[in-house]
Amino acid sequence: MDAKGDVNGPDLTSGHYTHIDGSYDSIVQLITTGVPAAALKAHTRPMPARGGSRPAPLTDDQIREVAAYVYSLTHPMH
């Protein structure tokens, strides 16, 4: 809940990104395409594209909203 990560995923507040450079656009791309098990670079669980299929995949607008939140965790507005 605090975005600090656990065994299932990385700390999103650290500013260290495993699969991307941390830019807003790369976060959008990562959420859109996901991270399959074969591409994992750390001991975390795969991330399904668009948040998975249950209850429904994230829409483009929802992906941009989630990406903006994740981006804001390490890029605070001044």
Residue pairs with C-beta under 8 A, 6 or more apart in sequence:
2 13
3 11
3 12
3 13
3 70
3 73
4 11
4 12
4 13
5 11
5 12
5 14
7 43
7 44
8 44
8 45
9 44
9 45
9 47
10 16
10 17
10 18
10 42
10 44
12 70
12 73
12 74
13 73
13 74
14 74
15 22
15 74
17 26
18 41
18 42
18 44
19 30
19 35
19 39
19 41
20 26
20 27
20 29
20 30
22 71
22 74
23 71
24 67
24 68
24 71
27 67
27 70
27 71
28 63
28 64
28 67
30 47
31 50
31 51
31 58
31 63
31 66
31 67
32 49
32 50
32 63
33 49
34 46
34 47
34 48
34 49
34 50
35 46
35 47
36 46
37 46
40 46
49 57
50 57
50 58
50 63
51 57
51 58
51 62
51 66
58 66
